């Protein structure tokens, strides 16, 4: 894959200041490939990559592919128990990073000759959000990754990718593929600044100015914090992507104002599709909640309640794309559930019009069933976040003896704002239909998130119920 990277490409570790150009990157990858061979990592073996340094993380990923190994990308911060889960699930024979688990190795390893992967062989295993229980590994080939990167570059254009800021961790698709590999293959410079803390975020605007950043892509959670903490950059950004979680129209507009551009895109994609598969700018959709525009290669359809696959309508969103996963690692049961023929079931609920424009309204797994009436949890988030005192909200279902489930929400107030649960519920009654008005609202200091910055609603529900018990 490195052969397709232009000579102008470079990586910069923001925290250390280390800069690695194309020639140096080739040298580092060749050295790491040799290290894998020397310790007997064979062709097709799984190598767990869990290095804390983002540059070294990427070197190990690329070295795996050059040597014919499958890179298993994991969060460096997972526990020893979680490490063992991933090792056992993948059968990994090598661990790059702080390993606190047991990796089975041959008693007398022999030097293995490096041999690059075939484009259609397994190349990358990305973990789904959980590694504490039975992990699920999503498998991608180099052909699929290359197709995704090429489509990303075609839709963004090389000039805007010349100076990119990566604020996401590189152990999942949004950060690794969208924020690093895509601009790298466009010949750009990538500033790697994964998961900045609140103190670092205060300097976001200055960092953008100092390095003349043109493009960045992150998640709604990061923006909710940055808008509170960071001063605007003096130079406007050219393009911003927001993905991996629902985006409300209000937050969308605030990001436009902060970044000084209307080229702010709400992105559609998931780990199973390698990265973005669609996206729409704010003006294209009239700043509608959930507007993600057109597909970026491939096509979309709707799975109706009747089981019919429709070219447009409302229901579960199905997609076909060149970057679709090979499948779940050694889980044919999950593969069977994930596909209907050649269509991948996204689990997203959306509205697809006759022109192929898509708007997402929620997730099947987060639907709240109130006496047979389906309410999208994401709808509750966006409703409450329109309130002037609310910085962030998370809707979820709670057991109810009469209706089966009732609507509840956790709410974080803006700094200095005052509001109580009853006042918020009264406001909701004036804004929405009765079914969507939360029966319970908990005001909290922060909403729990997983290691990817995503809100896991079951965890939020448990957190809120624990505070109220």
matplotlib code that plots the C-alpha trace (Angstrom):
import matplotlib.pyplot as plt

x = [0.0, 2.9, 3.8, 0.8, 1.7, 3.1, 6.5, 5.0, 3.2, 4.2, 3.1, 3.6, 3.1, 1.8, 2.8, 6.4, 6.9, 8.4, 7.9, 8.1, 8.2, 7.6, 11.2, 11.6, 8.2, 9.3, 12.5, 10.6, 8.1, 10.9, 12.7, 9.5, 8.7, 12.1, 11.5, 8.3, 10.2, 13.0, 10.7, 9.0, 5.7, 4.4, 2.3, -1.3, -0.5, -2.5, -0.5, -2.2, -1.2, -1.6, 1.2, 0.6, 2.6, 0.4, 3.3, 4.6, 1.0, 0.8, 4.2, 3.2, -0.1, 1.8, 4.5, 1.9, 0.6, 4.1, 5.0, 1.8, 0.3, -3.2, -3.1, -5.5, -6.1, -6.9, -7.0, -3.7, -5.6, -7.5, -7.0, -5.1, -8.4, -9.5, -6.1, -6.4, -9.9, -8.6, -5.6, -7.8, -10.4, -7.9, -5.3, -2.7, 1.0, 2.5, 1.6, 3.0, 2.6, 2.4, 1.2, -0.1, -1.6, -0.3, 0.5, 1.1, 4.4, 6.4, 9.2, 11.8, 10.5, 12.1, 12.8, 9.9, 10.3, 8.1, 5.5, 3.0, -0.7, -2.9, -5.5, -8.4, -6.9, -7.8, -5.5, -7.1, -9.3, -11.1, -12.8, -16.4, -16.9, -16.8, -13.7, -14.8, -17.2, -16.9, -15.2, -16.3, -13.7, -14.5, -12.3, -11.2, -9.0, -6.5, -8.8, -11.7, -9.5, -7.9, -11.3, -12.5, -9.5, -9.8, -13.5, -12.7, -10.0, -12.3, -15.1, -12.9, -10.2, -6.5, -6.0, -8.1, -6.3, -2.9, -3.0, -5.2, -5.6, -6.4, -7.9, -9.2, -7.5, -6.1, -7.5, -10.8, -11.8, -12.8, -9.3, -7.1, -8.8, -10.5, -8.1, -4.7, -4.6, -6.8, -4.8, -1.5, -2.5, -3.5, 0.1, -0.8, 0.6, -1.3, -0.9, -1.7, -3.2, -5.4, -7.9, -6.9, -7.9, -9.8, -6.7, -5.3, -8.6, -8.3, -5.6, -7.4, -8.0, -4.3, -3.1, -5.3, -3.8, -0.2, -0.2, -2.6, -5.0, -7.5, -9.4, -10.4, -12.9, -14.2, -17.2, -20.1, -18.7, -15.4, -17.2, -19.5, -16.4, -14.4, -17.1, -17.1, -13.4, -11.5, -11.3, -12.1, -9.2, -8.3, -8.1, -11.3, -11.1, -11.9, -13.8, -15.0, -16.5, -18.6, -19.5, -19.7, -22.7, -25.9, -25.6, -28.2, -29.0, -28.1, -24.7, -24.1, -24.7, -22.5, -19.6, -20.1, -19.9, -16.8, -14.9, -15.8, -17.1, -20.4, -18.5, -19.3, -20.5, -22.6, -21.0, -22.5, -20.4, -19.5, -16.7, -18.2, -17.9, -14.3, -15.1, -17.4, -19.8, -21.8, -22.1, -23.9, -23.0, -25.3, -26.8, -27.6, -30.1, -31.4, -29.7, -32.1, -31.3, -29.7, -29.2, -26.3, -26.9, -25.8, -23.7, -20.0, -19.8, -22.2, -26.0, -28.5, -32.0, -34.7, -35.8, -39.5, -41.4, -42.8, -39.3, -39.3, -36.2, -37.3, -35.4, -36.8, -39.0, -38.6, -37.1, -33.8, -31.0, -29.3, -26.1, -23.8, -20.3, -16.8, -15.4, -17.7, -16.1, -15.1, -17.1, -16.8, -13.7, -14.7, -18.3, -20.5, -23.5, -23.0, -22.3, -25.6, -27.5, -25.6, -26.5, -29.6, -28.2, -25.6, -27.1, -25.5, -27.9, -26.7, -29.1, -29.8, -33.4, -33.6, -35.6, -34.3, -35.9, -36.2, -33.1, -31.0, -30.7, -30.6, -31.5, -30.9, -33.5, -32.1, -30.9, -33.0, -31.2, -31.9, -35.6, -37.9, -41.1, -43.8, -46.9, -46.2, -45.2, -41.6, -39.6, -36.0, -33.6, -31.7, -34.8, -34.9, -31.3, -31.9, -35.1, -33.5, -30.4, -32.5, -33.2, -31.1, -29.8, -28.8, -25.3, -25.8, -28.6, -28.9, -32.3, -32.9, -35.7, -36.6, -38.9, -42.5, -45.2, -48.0, -46.4, -43.5, -41.0, -40.9, -38.7, -35.9, -32.9, -29.7, -28.9, -25.8, -26.4, -24.4, -21.9, -23.8, -27.3, -30.1, -32.9, -34.7, -36.1, -39.8, -39.1, -37.4, -40.3, -42.7, -40.6, -40.6, -44.4, -44.6, -42.1, -43.0, -45.8, -46.7, -45.0, -41.6, -41.8, -39.4, -41.1, -37.8, -34.9, -31.7, -29.3, -25.7, -22.2, -21.1, -22.5, -20.5, -18.7, -16.7, -13.0, -14.1, -15.9, -19.3, -22.3, -23.5, -27.1, -27.2, -24.3, -26.0, -29.2, -27.2, -25.4, -28.6, -30.4, -27.4, -27.6, -31.4, -31.4]
y = [0.0, 2.3, 2.2, 4.3, 7.1, 10.2, 11.5, 14.7, 12.8, 13.3, 12.4, 14.7, 13.7, 16.9, 16.1, 15.1, 17.2, 14.3, 14.5, 11.5, 11.9, 9.3, 8.1, 7.8, 6.0, 3.4, 2.9, 2.4, 0.0, -2.1, -2.3, -3.3, -5.9, -7.4, -7.5, -9.5, -11.9, -12.3, -13.4, -15.9, -14.2, -16.1, -15.2, -14.9, -14.6, -12.1, -9.3, -7.2, -3.5, -1.6, 1.0, 4.2, 6.3, 7.0, 7.1, 3.7, 2.4, 3.2, 1.8, -1.5, -1.6, -0.9, -3.4, -6.1, -5.7, -5.5, -8.8, -10.7, -10.5, -9.5, -6.3, -6.4, -2.8, -2.4, 0.4, 0.6, 1.3, -2.0, -4.1, -7.3, -9.3, -7.5, -8.1, -11.8, -11.8, -10.4, -12.7, -15.8, -14.6, -13.9, -16.5, -13.7, -14.8, -11.3, -8.3, -4.8, -2.6, -3.1, -6.7, -7.8, -11.1, -14.4, -14.8, -18.4, -18.7, -21.5, -22.9, -22.3, -19.6, -19.6, -16.6, -16.1, -14.6, -11.5, -11.8, -9.0, -9.8, -10.5, -7.7, -10.0, -11.6, -10.5, -7.5, -5.6, -6.6, -3.8, -4.4, -3.5, -1.3, -4.0, -6.2, -7.0, -9.8, -11.8, -9.4, -9.1, -8.6, -6.8, -8.0, -5.8, -6.6, -4.3, -4.1, -2.8, -0.3, 0.9, 1.4, 3.4, 5.6, 6.3, 7.2, 9.5, 11.3, 11.6, 13.2, 15.5, 16.4, 16.3, 20.1, 20.1, 17.0, 18.7, 19.7, 17.4, 17.3, 13.9, 14.2, 10.7, 7.5, 5.3, 2.0, 2.4, 3.2, 6.8, 7.8, 5.3, 5.2, 8.6, 10.8, 9.2, 6.8, 9.0, 12.2, 10.2, 8.7, 12.1, 13.3, 15.5, 16.2, 14.6, 16.0, 13.2, 14.5, 11.6, 12.2, 15.6, 16.2, 19.3, 21.3, 20.6, 21.4, 25.0, 25.4, 23.9, 27.2, 28.2, 24.8, 25.1, 28.5, 27.6, 24.6, 26.1, 23.1, 22.8, 19.7, 17.8, 15.1, 14.2, 13.2, 15.3, 14.7, 16.4, 19.4, 19.8, 20.1, 22.2, 24.8, 25.4, 25.5, 26.6, 30.1, 30.2, 29.9, 33.2, 31.3, 29.5, 25.7, 24.6, 21.5, 19.7, 16.2, 15.0, 11.4, 8.2, 9.5, 11.4, 15.1, 17.6, 20.6, 23.0, 21.6, 21.4, 25.2, 26.0, 24.1, 26.0, 29.3, 28.2, 26.8, 29.7, 27.5, 26.1, 23.0, 21.1, 17.5, 15.1, 11.8, 8.3, 5.2, 2.4, 0.1, -2.6, -0.2, 0.8, 4.5, 7.1, 5.8, 9.1, 12.6, 15.9, 19.5, 21.6, 23.7, 20.6, 19.3, 22.5, 21.8, 18.9, 16.6, 13.5, 14.6, 12.6, 13.2, 10.9, 7.7, 7.9, 4.9, 2.0, 2.3, 2.4, 0.8, 0.5, -2.7, -2.3, -3.9, -6.4, -7.6, -6.1, -4.2, -0.8, 1.8, 4.5, 5.0, 4.7, 1.8, 0.1, 1.3, -1.3, -0.5, -1.9, -0.5, -1.5, -1.2, -3.6, -5.9, -9.5, -10.5, -10.9, -12.9, -16.6, -15.7, -17.0, -16.7, -12.9, -12.8, -14.4, -11.9, -8.9, -9.5, -9.9, -11.2, -8.6, -5.9, -5.1, -4.3, -1.1, -1.2, 2.5, 3.8, 6.4, 8.0, 7.6, 9.7, 9.0, 11.0, 8.8, 11.4, 9.9, 11.2, 9.0, 9.1, 6.5, 3.0, -0.1, -1.2, 2.2, 2.3, 2.8, 0.8, 2.7, 0.6, -0.4, 3.1, 3.3, 6.3, 6.9, 7.6, 10.0, 12.0, 12.6, 13.8, 16.3, 17.5, 18.3, 19.8, 22.5, 23.9, 27.0, 25.6, 22.1, 21.3, 17.6, 15.0, 11.3, 9.5, 5.9, 3.6, 2.5, -0.3, 0.8, -1.5, 0.0, 0.7, -1.7, 1.1, 4.8, 7.6, 8.9, 11.1, 12.3, 16.0, 18.1, 21.8, 24.5, 26.3, 28.8, 27.6, 26.6, 24.2, 21.5, 18.3, 19.4, 22.6, 20.6, 18.2, 21.1, 22.6, 19.3, 19.1, 22.4, 21.2, 17.5, 15.0, 13.4, 10.1, 11.8, 13.7, 12.0, 10.7, 11.0, 13.5, 13.3, 16.2, 15.0, 16.5, 14.4, 11.6, 8.3, 7.3, 4.4, 4.4, 5.8, 8.7, 7.1, 7.1, 3.6, 4.1, 1.0, 2.4, 5.8, 4.1, 2.1, 5.2, 7.2, 4.4, 4.0, 7.7, 7.5, 4.2]
z = [0.0, 0.6, -3.1, -3.9, -1.4, -3.2, -2.2, -0.7, 2.0, 5.6, 9.2, 12.2, 15.8, 17.3, 20.9, 20.2, 17.1, 15.2, 11.4, 9.1, 5.4, 2.7, 2.4, 6.2, 6.5, 3.9, 5.9, 9.2, 7.7, 6.1, 9.4, 11.3, 8.6, 9.2, 12.9, 12.4, 10.1, 12.6, 15.4, 13.2, 12.3, 9.4, 6.4, 7.4, 11.1, 13.1, 14.8, 17.4, 17.1, 20.4, 20.5, 22.3, 19.9, 16.8, 14.4, 15.6, 15.5, 11.8, 11.0, 12.5, 10.5, 7.2, 8.1, 8.7, 5.2, 3.6, 5.4, 4.6, 8.1, 9.3, 11.5, 14.5, 15.6, 19.2, 21.8, 23.6, 26.9, 27.0, 30.1, 30.4, 30.4, 27.2, 25.6, 26.3, 24.8, 21.6, 21.5, 22.0, 19.5, 16.7, 17.5, 17.3, 17.5, 18.0, 20.1, 19.4, 22.5, 26.3, 26.4, 29.8, 28.5, 27.1, 23.4, 22.4, 20.4, 18.9, 21.1, 18.5, 16.1, 12.7, 10.6, 8.1, 4.7, 4.2, 1.4, 0.8, 1.1, -1.9, -2.4, -1.5, 1.6, 5.1, 5.9, 8.8, 11.7, 13.5, 16.8, 17.4, 20.5, 23.1, 24.1, 27.6, 26.5, 23.3, 20.8, 17.2, 14.6, 11.3, 8.5, 5.6, 2.6, 0.9, -2.2, -0.1, 1.8, -1.4, -3.0, 0.0, 0.1, -3.7, -3.3, -0.4, -2.4, -5.4, -3.3, -1.3, -3.8, -3.2, -2.5, 0.6, 2.0, 1.7, 5.5, 7.7, 11.4, 12.9, 16.3, 16.5, 17.7, 14.9, 16.2, 14.4, 10.8, 11.1, 12.4, 10.6, 7.2, 6.9, 8.8, 8.1, 5.2, 2.9, 3.2, 3.2, -0.2, -1.5, -0.8, 2.1, 5.6, 8.5, 11.9, 14.4, 17.6, 18.8, 21.5, 22.9, 26.5, 27.7, 28.4, 24.9, 23.2, 24.4, 21.9, 18.9, 17.1, 17.5, 16.3, 13.2, 12.5, 13.2, 10.9, 8.3, 8.6, 5.7, 6.7, 9.8, 10.6, 14.1, 16.1, 17.6, 21.1, 20.4, 18.9, 21.9, 24.0, 21.6, 21.1, 24.8, 25.3, 22.1, 20.5, 16.8, 14.4, 12.6, 9.3, 8.3, 7.6, 4.1, 5.0, 8.1, 8.5, 11.4, 11.8, 13.9, 15.8, 15.2, 14.4, 15.3, 13.0, 15.9, 16.5, 12.7, 12.5, 15.5, 13.9, 10.6, 12.6, 14.5, 11.5, 9.2, 6.5, 5.1, 3.9, 7.0, 6.1, 8.1, 7.3, 6.9, 7.5, 9.9, 10.7, 8.4, 5.4, 6.3, 6.6, 5.0, 2.4, 2.0, 3.3, 2.7, 3.4, 5.6, 2.8, 0.7, 3.2, 4.5, 7.8, 8.6, 11.5, 10.2, 6.5, 5.0, 1.3, -1.5, -1.4, -2.3, -4.5, -4.4, -3.7, -0.9, -0.5, 2.1, 3.8, 4.4, 7.4, 4.8, 4.0, 0.6, -0.7, -2.0, -4.0, -1.8, 1.3, 5.1, 7.0, 7.7, 5.4, 3.2, 1.3, -1.3, -1.5, -2.8, 0.7, 2.5, 4.9, 4.1, 7.1, 10.9, 11.9, 12.1, 12.8, 9.9, 12.2, 12.3, 8.5, 7.8, 10.0, 8.4, 4.8, 2.6, -0.6, -1.6, 0.6, 4.0, 6.8, 8.5, 11.4, 10.7, 10.2, 7.5, 4.7, 1.2, -1.5, -5.2, -6.0, -3.7, -0.9, 2.5, 6.0, 9.1, 11.9, 14.4, 15.1, 15.3, 18.5, 20.2, 19.4, 22.4, 22.2, 24.1, 24.0, 20.4, 19.3, 18.1, 19.2, 18.1, 21.0, 18.7, 18.2, 22.0, 21.9, 19.1, 20.7, 24.1, 22.5, 20.9, 24.4, 25.1, 28.5, 27.2, 26.0, 25.5, 25.8, 25.6, 25.3, 26.2, 27.2, 30.8, 31.9, 32.4, 33.9, 31.7, 28.4, 28.4, 27.9, 28.8, 27.4, 29.6, 29.1, 30.7, 30.2, 30.6, 31.0, 29.5, 31.8, 33.9, 32.7, 35.0, 34.3, 36.3, 35.0, 35.3, 33.4, 30.6, 30.4, 30.2, 27.4, 25.5, 25.7, 23.8, 21.2, 20.5, 20.3, 23.7, 22.9, 22.6, 25.9, 28.4, 31.5, 33.4, 32.9, 34.9, 35.0, 35.0, 34.9, 31.9, 29.8, 29.9, 26.7, 25.4, 24.3, 20.9, 22.3, 21.5, 23.8, 24.7, 25.7, 27.9, 29.9, 30.2, 31.4, 34.0, 35.2, 35.6, 37.3, 39.7, 40.7, 41.3, 43.2]

ax = plt.figure().add_subplot(projection="3d")
ax.plot(x, y, z, "-o")
ax.set_aspect("equal")
plt.show()
